[in-house]
Amino acid sequence: MNVLLFNGSPHKTGCTYTALTQISNTLAEEGIASEIIQIGSIPFRGCIACGSCKKTGNGCAFGKEDGFNTLLTKCRDADGFVFGSPVYYASANGTLISFMDRLFYAGSKALAQKPAACICSARRAGTTATLDELQKYLTINQMPVVSSTYWPMVHGNSPQEVQQDLEGLEIMGNLARNMAWLLKCIEQGKAVGILPPQAQRHHTTNFIR
Ligand SMILES: Cc1cc2nc3c(=O)[nH]c(=O)nc-3n(C[C@H](O)[C@H](O)[C@H](O)COP(=O)(O)O)c2cc1C
């Protein structure tokens, strides 16, 4: 089993990375492999609604040039996900949102019904608004949201400060153990024939009346 942890921060080894590392290390203790993927340094453009991903089923129109399609392939093979962001103006950071718009539009099937969590790092405020924003991607896509003993955030302006946020790091560890438990339950369930349900999609009613 493998979990992908996406770091939306431009700081490769900053605060968000510190929190993700705590999750990754705890997953390893639970026998689950994981990989931290540095998203925040890649100049991902936003979705331009060209619809090419839906027409071709081959990923995003810009996916070859910025590496998006390679990441989409990785998602198909992964069992769980963590999306991590620094808080920017009480929201997730823009690069991560550009990536997630494209990932969920072009690759919803690669993610659906796989457990996932969102975490954030802030100096001071905007954390719950950021988590609300990020978790909406999961909850429109049939993904079990992995939670912890508090809303999953750390506080700090530097990795050293995050290391002092002992409760924040403990929350990340608890989140990882919950993720590991859920992944093992899903795997055991599959082994005895308990498969994810087939979603019904008979209706698409836009708000036109
Ligand atoms: C453009 C920008 C906007 C920010 N906005 C906020 C904010 O609204 N609230 C907050 O507490 N910290 C804010 N910060 C601070 C970062 O969220 C904080 O330092 C975070 O832990 C950095 O994580 P990183 O090292 O992974 O990038 C902002 C930082 C930047 C660069």
The ligand as an SDF file (V2000), in Angstrom:
LIG
                    3D

 31 33  0  0  0  0  0  0  0  0999 V2000
    1.4660   34.9900    0.5950 C   0  0  0  0  0  0  0  0  0  0  0  0
    1.3920   34.5080    2.0170 C   0  0  0  0  0  0  0  0  0  0  0  0
    0.2070   34.6120    2.7140 C   0  0  0  0  0  0  0  0  0  0  0  0
    0.1070   34.1410    4.0250 C   0  0  0  0  0  0  0  0  0  0  0  0
   -1.0950   34.2170    4.6650 N   0  0  0  0  0  0  0  0  0  0  0  0
   -1.2060   33.7380    5.9270 C   0  0  0  0  0  0  0  0  0  0  0  0
   -2.4770   33.7580    6.6010 C   0  0  0  0  0  0  0  0  0  0  0  0
   -3.4990   34.1680    6.0780 O   0  0  0  0  0  0  0  0  0  0  0  0
   -2.5080   33.2770    7.8830 N   0  0  0  0  0  0  0  0  0  0  0  0
   -1.3840   32.7970    8.5230 C   0  0  0  0  0  0  0  0  0  0  0  0
   -1.4880   32.3990    9.6590 O   0  0  0  0  0  0  0  0  0  0  0  0
   -0.1840   32.7250    7.8880 N   0  0  0  0  0  0  0  0  0  0  0  0
   -0.0800   33.1730    6.6100 C   0  0  0  0  0  0  0  0  0  0  0  0
    1.1280   33.0800    5.9500 N   0  0  0  0  0  0  0  0  0  0  0  0
    2.2440   32.3730    6.6280 C   0  0  0  0  0  0  0  0  0  0  0  0
    2.3370   30.8900    6.2290 C   0  0  0  0  0  0  0  0  0  0  0  0
    1.0680   30.2900    6.1360 O   0  0  0  0  0  0  0  0  0  0  0  0
    3.1120   30.1000    7.2610 C   0  0  0  0  0  0  0  0  0  0  0  0
    4.3770   30.6530    7.4660 O   0  0  0  0  0  0  0  0  0  0  0  0
    3.2570   28.6340    6.8630 C   0  0  0  0  0  0  0  0  0  0  0  0
    3.5380   27.8650    8.0000 O   0  0  0  0  0  0  0  0  0  0  0  0
    4.3470   28.4340    5.8240 C   0  0  0  0  0  0  0  0  0  0  0  0
    4.4140   27.0700    5.4710 O   0  0  0  0  0  0  0  0  0  0  0  0
    5.5660   26.5240    4.4790 P   0  0  0  0  0  0  0  0  0  0  0  0
    6.8790   26.6880    5.1880 O   0  0  0  0  0  0  0  0  0  0  0  0
    5.2330   25.0990    4.2500 O   0  0  0  0  0  0  0  0  0  0  0  0
    5.4790   27.3430    3.2340 O   0  0  0  0  0  0  0  0  0  0  0  0
    1.2360   33.5460    4.6490 C   0  0  0  0  0  0  0  0  0  0  0  0
    2.4430   33.4380    3.9380 C   0  0  0  0  0  0  0  0  0  0  0  0
    2.5280   33.9040    2.6380 C   0  0  0  0  0  0  0  0  0  0  0  0
    3.8370   33.7750    1.8810 C   0  0  0  0  0  0  0  0  0  0  0  0
  1  2  1  0
  2  3  1  0
  2 30  2  0
  3  4  2  0
  4  5  1  0
  4 28  1  0
  5  6  2  0
  6  7  1  0
  6 13  1  0
  7  8  2  0
  7  9  1  0
  9 10  1  0
 10 11  2  0
 10 12  1  0
 12 13  2  0
 13 14  1  0
 14 15  1  0
 14 28  1  0
 15 16  1  0
 16 17  1  0
 16 18  1  0
 18 19  1  0
 18 20  1  0
 20 21  1  0
 20 22  1  0
 22 23  1  0
 23 24  1  0
 24 25  2  0
 24 26  1  0
 24 27  1  0
 28 29  2  0
 29 30  1  0
 30 31  1  0
M  END
$$$$
